[in-house]
């Protein structure tokens, strides 16, 4: 109850802040078409790593359509900033909360041709930067709290996948793309020698991957259930993927289950993606690795709590697989047996073009 009240107060504050900006900021029509040259764009990037992955198709398509375009990423978290610094298609990454003097010089004192706020709901920091950053043409998603703050508002169904919502600005700039061209993709990076050797060793083995990291308690599947799943499928080879905080659990599983292939710890999402692209199937909670699977066209079994918008807006994109939905509202409520059945089903059949959901 207390958590819900706190969340409600935050939402009310954001809405009040948006109303204040709408009252005092210079009015913009929301329906003015973009005209003139496009030489620079500032993109407000959402904070989480998964959000960063879902922004990559927009960056790829912008670079393809406008080879000389300056693409500036406005980052609101260290994780997002570090991700985009490895992307050669990005001209510059600017952090709003770090080195404010530099941010003022490099961002606030110049004018961009276009500014794009990628959030489709009112966000205090995103709306503040949308007002402070100077741009000839400002674009945002249609929302009552965005009215008057943008030159052009994108109207698109709320539950549309975020990969498509991010690319929805492209037609406004005269660029037409297909859904397939909105598939996420990761910028290449150097691989440690240990990872290069490991990838060569598993190149033809096609194991099944399990990602034991989730980031949030209500998305976490316990180590005991991962172990029970692996042990219930003794003829299937597995690889365990994890973040740094779950490395001990990864090693425990590798030691206790003979059908798990020990693997190097991954240092970043690109290293994880190189493993994922070798897999026959990936089993993962609702995390950024869902989007890595989408980027590598790897079939996936997603473990989800009962949150429809997490599935429709941030779920797997254009890949085959199956979703297992928790009956309790938390991923921990999913039984190993239900995941086992989903794994067996996916490994025994041809890869479908459509999605199925099981509870």
C-alpha positions as CSV (number, residue, x, y, z in Angstrom):
1,X,0.0,0.0,0.0
2,X,2.8,2.4,0.9
3,X,4.6,1.7,-2.3
4,X,1.5,2.4,-4.3
5,X,1.0,5.7,-2.5
6,X,4.6,6.7,-3.2
7,X,4.2,5.8,-6.9
8,X,1.0,7.8,-7.1
9,X,2.6,10.9,-5.5
10,X,5.5,10.7,-8.0
11,X,3.0,10.4,-10.9
12,X,1.1,13.4,-9.6
13,X,4.3,15.5,-9.2
14,X,5.3,14.7,-12.8
15,X,1.9,15.7,-14.1
16,X,2.0,18.9,-12.1
17,X,5.5,19.7,-13.3
18,X,4.3,19.1,-16.9
19,X,1.4,21.4,-16.4
20,X,3.7,24.1,-15.1
21,X,6.0,23.8,-18.2
22,X,2.9,23.9,-20.4
23,X,1.9,27.2,-18.8
24,X,5.2,29.0,-18.9
25,X,7.2,27.5,-21.8
26,X,6.8,29.0,-25.3
27,X,3.9,27.3,-27.1
28,X,4.5,24.9,-29.9
29,X,1.7,23.7,-32.2
30,X,2.2,20.0,-32.1
31,X,1.4,19.6,-35.8
32,X,4.0,21.6,-37.7
33,X,5.9,19.6,-40.3
34,X,9.7,19.5,-40.3
35,X,11.2,21.6,-43.0
36,X,14.7,22.7,-44.0
37,X,18.1,20.9,-43.7
38,X,18.7,18.1,-41.2
39,X,22.2,18.3,-40.1
40,X,21.9,17.6,-36.3
41,X,19.5,15.8,-34.0
42,X,19.5,15.5,-30.2
43,X,17.8,12.3,-29.0
44,X,16.8,12.0,-25.3
45,X,17.6,8.3,-24.5
46,X,15.8,6.4,-21.9
47,X,17.7,5.2,-18.8
48,X,17.9,1.4,-18.8
49,X,20.1,-0.8,-20.9
50,X,17.1,-2.5,-22.5
51,X,15.8,1.0,-23.6
52,X,19.2,1.7,-25.1
53,X,19.1,-1.5,-27.2
54,X,15.6,-0.5,-28.4
55,X,16.9,2.8,-29.6
56,X,19.6,1.3,-31.9
57,X,17.3,0.8,-34.9
58,X,16.5,4.5,-35.0
59,X,20.2,5.4,-34.9
60,X,21.0,2.9,-37.7
61,X,18.3,4.2,-39.9
62,X,19.2,7.8,-39.3
63,X,22.8,7.1,-40.2
64,X,21.8,5.2,-43.3
65,X,19.5,7.9,-44.5
66,X,21.7,10.9,-43.5
67,X,25.4,9.8,-43.6
68,X,26.6,13.2,-42.5
69,X,24.0,13.8,-39.8
70,X,25.3,14.7,-36.3
71,X,23.5,12.3,-33.9
72,X,23.7,13.5,-30.3
73,X,22.5,11.2,-27.5
74,X,21.3,13.0,-24.3
75,X,21.8,10.3,-21.6
76,X,20.2,10.3,-18.2
77,X,22.1,7.3,-16.7
78,X,25.7,6.1,-16.7
79,X,24.6,2.7,-18.2
80,X,22.9,4.4,-21.2
81,X,25.9,6.8,-21.7
82,X,28.4,3.9,-21.7
83,X,26.3,1.9,-24.1
84,X,26.2,4.6,-26.7
85,X,29.8,5.6,-26.4
86,X,30.7,2.4,-28.1
87,X,28.4,3.2,-31.1
88,X,30.4,4.6,-34.0
89,X,27.2,5.9,-35.6
90,X,26.7,8.3,-32.6
91,X,28.5,11.6,-32.9
92,X,28.5,12.5,-29.2
93,X,27.0,11.4,-25.9
94,X,26.1,14.0,-23.3
95,X,25.1,13.3,-19.7
96,X,22.6,15.6,-18.1
97,X,23.7,15.1,-14.5
98,X,27.5,14.8,-14.9
99,X,29.8,17.7,-15.7
100,X,27.0,20.3,-15.8
101,X,29.4,23.0,-17.1
102,X,30.4,20.8,-20.1
103,X,26.8,19.9,-20.7
104,X,25.8,23.6,-20.8
105,X,28.6,24.4,-23.3
106,X,28.1,21.4,-25.6
107,X,24.3,21.1,-25.5
108,X,22.4,24.0,-24.0
109,X,24.4,26.8,-25.7
110,X,23.9,25.4,-29.2
111,X,20.8,24.8,-31.4
112,X,20.0,21.5,-33.0
113,X,17.8,21.0,-36.1
114,X,15.7,18.4,-34.3
115,X,15.1,17.3,-30.7
116,X,13.3,13.9,-30.1
117,X,11.9,13.0,-26.7
118,X,11.5,9.2,-26.8
119,X,9.3,8.9,-23.7
120,X,5.6,8.6,-24.4
121,X,4.6,9.7,-20.9
122,X,5.4,12.8,-18.8
123,X,8.9,12.6,-17.3
124,X,10.3,15.5,-15.2
125,X,13.9,15.3,-16.4
126,X,12.9,14.5,-20.0
127,X,10.4,17.4,-20.2
128,X,12.8,19.8,-18.6
129,X,15.5,19.0,-21.1
130,X,12.9,19.2,-23.9
131,X,12.3,22.8,-22.9
132,X,15.9,23.8,-22.1
133,X,17.6,22.3,-25.3
134,X,17.2,24.6,-28.2
135,X,16.1,23.1,-31.5
136,X,14.3,24.3,-34.6
137,X,11.9,21.4,-34.5
138,X,11.0,19.4,-31.4
139,X,9.2,16.0,-31.6
140,X,7.5,14.0,-28.9
141,X,4.8,11.3,-28.5
142,X,1.2,12.5,-28.3
143,X,0.2,12.8,-24.7
144,X,-1.9,15.4,-22.9
145,X,1.1,16.5,-20.8
146,X,3.2,17.0,-24.0
147,X,0.7,19.3,-25.7
148,X,2.2,22.7,-26.4
149,X,5.8,21.7,-25.7
150,X,6.6,20.1,-29.1
151,X,6.3,21.3,-32.8
152,X,5.2,17.8,-33.8
153,X,3.5,15.0,-31.8
154,X,3.6,11.4,-33.0
155,X,0.3,9.7,-32.7
156,X,0.7,5.9,-32.4
157,X,-1.2,3.3,-30.3
158,X,0.1,3.3,-26.7
159,X,1.0,-0.4,-26.5
160,X,3.0,-0.4,-29.8
161,X,6.4,-2.0,-29.3
162,X,9.0,0.6,-28.3
163,X,11.3,-0.3,-31.2
164,X,8.6,0.8,-33.5
165,X,7.7,3.9,-31.4
166,X,11.3,5.0,-31.5
167,X,11.4,4.7,-35.3
168,X,8.1,6.5,-35.6
169,X,9.9,9.8,-36.0
170,X,11.5,8.6,-39.3
171,X,8.5,9.2,-41.6
172,X,8.3,12.8,-40.2
173,X,11.9,13.3,-41.5
174,X,11.0,11.8,-44.9
175,X,12.4,8.3,-44.2
176,X,10.3,5.1,-44.8
177,X,11.4,1.9,-43.1
178,X,9.9,-1.6,-42.7
179,X,9.3,-3.3,-39.4
180,X,12.3,-5.6,-40.1
181,X,14.5,-2.5,-40.4
182,X,13.3,-1.6,-36.8
183,X,14.9,-4.7,-35.4
184,X,17.4,-3.8,-32.6
185,X,21.1,-4.2,-33.3
186,X,24.2,-3.8,-31.2
187,X,27.3,-1.8,-32.1
188,X,30.4,-4.1,-32.4
189,X,33.1,-4.0,-29.7
190,X,36.4,-5.7,-29.0
191,X,36.1,-9.2,-27.5
192,X,38.5,-10.5,-24.8
193,X,40.6,-13.4,-26.1
194,X,39.0,-15.8,-23.6
195,X,35.6,-15.0,-25.1
196,X,36.9,-15.4,-28.7
197,X,38.2,-18.9,-27.8
198,X,34.9,-19.9,-26.1
199,X,32.8,-18.7,-29.1
200,X,34.9,-20.8,-31.4
201,X,34.4,-23.9,-29.1
202,X,30.6,-23.7,-29.1
203,X,30.2,-22.5,-32.7
204,X,28.4,-25.6,-33.9
205,X,27.0,-27.0,-30.6
206,X,23.8,-24.8,-30.5
207,X,23.2,-25.0,-26.7
208,X,20.2,-23.5,-24.9
209,X,21.0,-20.4,-22.8
210,X,19.5,-19.4,-19.5
211,X,19.8,-15.8,-18.2
212,X,19.6,-15.8,-14.4
213,X,19.9,-12.0,-14.0
214,X,16.8,-9.9,-13.8
215,X,17.7,-6.6,-12.1
216,X,14.4,-6.4,-10.1
217,X,13.1,-8.7,-7.4
218,X,9.7,-9.2,-9.0
219,X,11.4,-10.3,-12.2
220,X,13.8,-12.7,-10.6
221,X,13.5,-16.5,-10.9
222,X,15.3,-18.3,-8.0
223,X,18.5,-20.2,-8.5
224,X,16.9,-23.3,-7.1
225,X,14.3,-23.2,-9.9
226,X,17.0,-22.7,-12.6
227,X,18.8,-25.7,-11.2
228,X,15.6,-27.8,-11.2
229,X,14.9,-26.8,-14.8
230,X,18.4,-27.8,-16.0
231,X,18.4,-31.0,-14.1
232,X,15.0,-32.0,-15.6
233,X,16.5,-31.8,-19.1
234,X,19.7,-33.9,-18.8
235,X,20.1,-34.4,-22.6
236,X,20.0,-30.6,-23.3
237,X,23.3,-28.6,-23.1
238,X,23.0,-25.2,-21.4
239,X,25.0,-22.1,-21.0
240,X,24.4,-19.7,-18.1
241,X,24.4,-16.0,-18.7
242,X,24.5,-13.5,-15.8
243,X,25.4,-10.1,-14.6
244,X,28.3,-9.4,-12.2
245,X,26.1,-9.7,-9.1
246,X,24.9,-13.2,-10.0
247,X,28.3,-14.5,-11.0
248,X,28.5,-16.7,-7.9
249,X,25.1,-18.3,-8.7
250,X,26.3,-18.9,-12.3
251,X,29.4,-20.7,-11.1
252,X,27.3,-22.7,-8.6
253,X,25.0,-23.9,-11.4
254,X,28.0,-24.8,-13.6
255,X,29.6,-26.9,-10.9
256,X,26.4,-28.7,-9.9
257,X,24.9,-29.5,-13.3
258,X,27.0,-31.6,-15.7
259,X,24.9,-30.5,-18.7
260,X,25.9,-26.9,-18.3
261,X,28.9,-25.7,-20.4
262,X,31.1,-23.4,-18.3
263,X,31.4,-20.0,-19.9
264,X,33.4,-16.8,-19.4
265,X,31.6,-14.0,-17.5
266,X,30.3,-11.4,-20.0
267,X,31.6,-7.9,-19.5
268,X,28.9,-6.0,-21.5
269,X,25.8,-6.5,-23.6
270,X,27.8,-7.0,-26.8
271,X,29.7,-10.0,-25.3
272,X,26.4,-11.4,-24.2
273,X,24.9,-10.9,-27.7
274,X,27.8,-12.9,-29.3
275,X,26.9,-15.9,-27.0
276,X,23.1,-15.4,-27.6
277,X,23.5,-15.6,-31.4
278,X,25.1,-19.0,-31.1
279,X,22.1,-20.4,-29.1
280,X,19.3,-22.7,-30.2
281,X,17.1,-21.1,-27.6
282,X,17.3,-18.5,-24.8
283,X,15.3,-18.7,-21.6
284,X,15.3,-15.3,-19.7
285,X,13.2,-13.1,-17.4
286,X,11.9,-9.8,-18.7
287,X,15.3,-8.0,-19.1
288,X,17.5,-6.5,-21.7
289,X,18.4,-9.9,-23.0
290,X,14.9,-10.2,-24.4
291,X,16.0,-7.4,-26.8
292,X,19.4,-9.0,-27.4
293,X,17.5,-12.1,-28.6
294,X,15.4,-9.8,-30.8
295,X,18.7,-8.3,-32.2
296,X,20.2,-11.7,-32.9
297,X,16.9,-13.4,-34.1
298,X,17.3,-16.0,-31.4
299,X,14.2,-17.9,-30.3
300,X,13.3,-17.0,-26.7
301,X,11.2,-18.2,-23.8
302,X,10.4,-15.1,-21.8
303,X,9.5,-15.4,-18.1
304,X,7.0,-12.6,-17.3
305,X,4.9,-11.3,-14.4
306,X,1.4,-10.5,-15.3
307,X,2.1,-7.0,-16.7
308,X,0.5,-6.6,-20.2
309,X,2.4,-3.4,-21.1
310,X,5.7,-5.1,-20.3
311,X,4.9,-7.7,-23.0
312,X,3.4,-5.5,-25.7
313,X,5.7,-2.5,-25.4
314,X,9.0,-4.1,-24.2
315,X,8.6,-7.8,-25.2
316,X,10.3,-9.9,-27.8
317,X,10.3,-8.3,-31.3
318,X,10.0,-10.3,-34.5
319,X,11.4,-13.5,-33.1
320,X,9.8,-16.9,-32.5
321,X,9.2,-18.4,-29.0
322,X,6.9,-18.5,-26.1
323,X,6.0,-16.4,-23.1
324,X,5.4,-18.0,-19.7
325,X,3.3,-15.8,-17.5
326,X,3.4,-16.0,-13.7
327,X,0.1,-16.8,-12.0
328,X,1.2,-14.8,-8.9
329,X,2.2,-11.4,-10.4
330,X,6.0,-12.1,-9.8
331,X,8.3,-14.2,-12.0
332,X,9.3,-16.3,-8.9
333,X,5.8,-17.7,-9.0
334,X,6.5,-19.6,-12.3
335,X,7.0,-23.3,-11.8
336,X,10.0,-25.1,-13.3
337,X,7.7,-27.7,-14.9
338,X,5.9,-25.0,-16.9
339,X,9.2,-23.7,-18.2
340,X,10.4,-27.2,-19.0
341,X,7.3,-27.8,-21.1
342,X,8.0,-24.6,-23.0
343,X,11.6,-25.5,-23.6
344,X,10.8,-29.0,-24.8
345,X,8.1,-27.6,-27.1
346,X,10.4,-25.1,-28.7
347,X,13.3,-27.5,-29.1
348,X,11.1,-30.1,-30.8
349,X,9.3,-28.1,-33.4
350,X,10.1,-25.9,-36.3
351,X,10.5,-22.2,-35.4
352,X,7.1,-20.5,-35.8
353,X,6.5,-17.0,-37.1
354,X,3.9,-16.3,-34.4
355,X,3.9,-16.0,-30.6
356,X,2.2,-18.2,-28.1
357,X,1.5,-17.4,-24.4
358,X,1.2,-19.9,-21.6
359,X,0.3,-19.5,-18.0
